[in-house]
Amino acid sequence: MGESWVSGSRSGLPHRFQPVGEALISGSDILAACAVAGQDLARDGASVGETLEGLRATWQAVSGTDPSFEVVDALVNAWSETTLGYLHQLSCDDPLTGLSSQAHLRSRLSELYRLEESAGAIAGHALVLCAMPFGDDPSEEPGDHFTRAMRLARAGELARTAFARDETIARLGTHRVAVLARRDDRLGRRVRVLRTLLESLESGPGAEGPPPRLWIEGLPNSDRGAGMLLDELARG
């Protein structure tokens, strides 16, 4: 049956599943073949439903049975990891301000919490928050949104001047910029430099209203707490 299937009906298998069918017939590493198929289908833009449907059709065509849980798990995990990686690349930068996105900052925080010495990594980092004054652009007109975004972009540029190493500088919501910085003996000095830069910007020609508010925020003990903190800061 194996020789007949390989030479005759292989072309009838769903797209990307030919190697899976071959592995199933030959008894080679089927989980690895499913993982490759999941990655390829995610890159093709296939949905998880289409991916699972193709797997089941392949199993039915080759063996007349449904795939096992281990096989489905290998396929779906590979599809999910590849899809999330692609979405992460898309969401690294906020297109309007050029700052890192909140999603990228969230992933950077998660990396810290996953470290073996996570307690030390968390204690050794902090968020520096810069909040634009509320009520600066109350209108919902598109031009006002653009003006607000440009103020955030300028604040982000000044933050890069004060934090010139590998810090992540991200936009949070419509009014805030966050810097994920090392909590070392130079942190206070960098914050003072940033405060001076922001005050000079806001006191320049055409400036109105109070200067941005600046403060240091400690990181929670858990990754889940960090996600909740970012959400709260983005809304505030």
Sequence and secondary structure as in RCSB ss.txt:
>XXXX:A:sequence
MGESWVSGSRSGLPHRFQPVGEALISGSDILAACAVAGQDLARDGASVGETLEGLRATWQAVSGTDPSFEVVDAL
VNAWSETTLGYLHQLSCDDPLTGLSSQAHLRSRLSELYRLEESAGAIAGHALVLCAMPFGDDPSEEPGDHFTRAM
RLARAGELARTAFARDETIARLGTHRVAVLARRDDRLGRRVRVLRTLLESLESGPGAEGPPPRLWIEGLPNSDRG
AGMLLDELARG
>XXXX:A:secstr
 HHHHHHHTGGGS TT HHHHHHHHHTS HHHHHHHHHHHHHHHT  HHHHHHHHHHHHHHHHSS   HHHHHHH
HHHHHHHHHHHHHHHTSB TTT SB HHHHHHHHHHHHHSTTHHHHHHTEEEEEEE  TTSS   SHHHHHHHHH
HHHHHHHHHHHHS SS EEEEETTTEEEEEEE STTHHHHHHHHHHHHHHHHTSTT  S   EEEEEE  SSHHH
HHHHHHHHHH 
